Amino acid sequence: MAKDEIKKLVENSKKILEQDHVNFTKSIKDDLKSFKKKTLDQI
């Protein structure tokens, strides 16, 4: 593989990982909100 191809693959992987991280973080925050709401509703 040429250096350019490897560089492109690494950049694409980085973008995908960043997007996955954003989605994962959002999911965790949504779960926490939901958990807090359920907990407060029970009190």
Buried (B, 14 or more C-beta within 10 A) or exposed (E): EEEEEEEEEEEEEEEEEEEEEEEEEEEEEEEEEEEEEEEEEEE
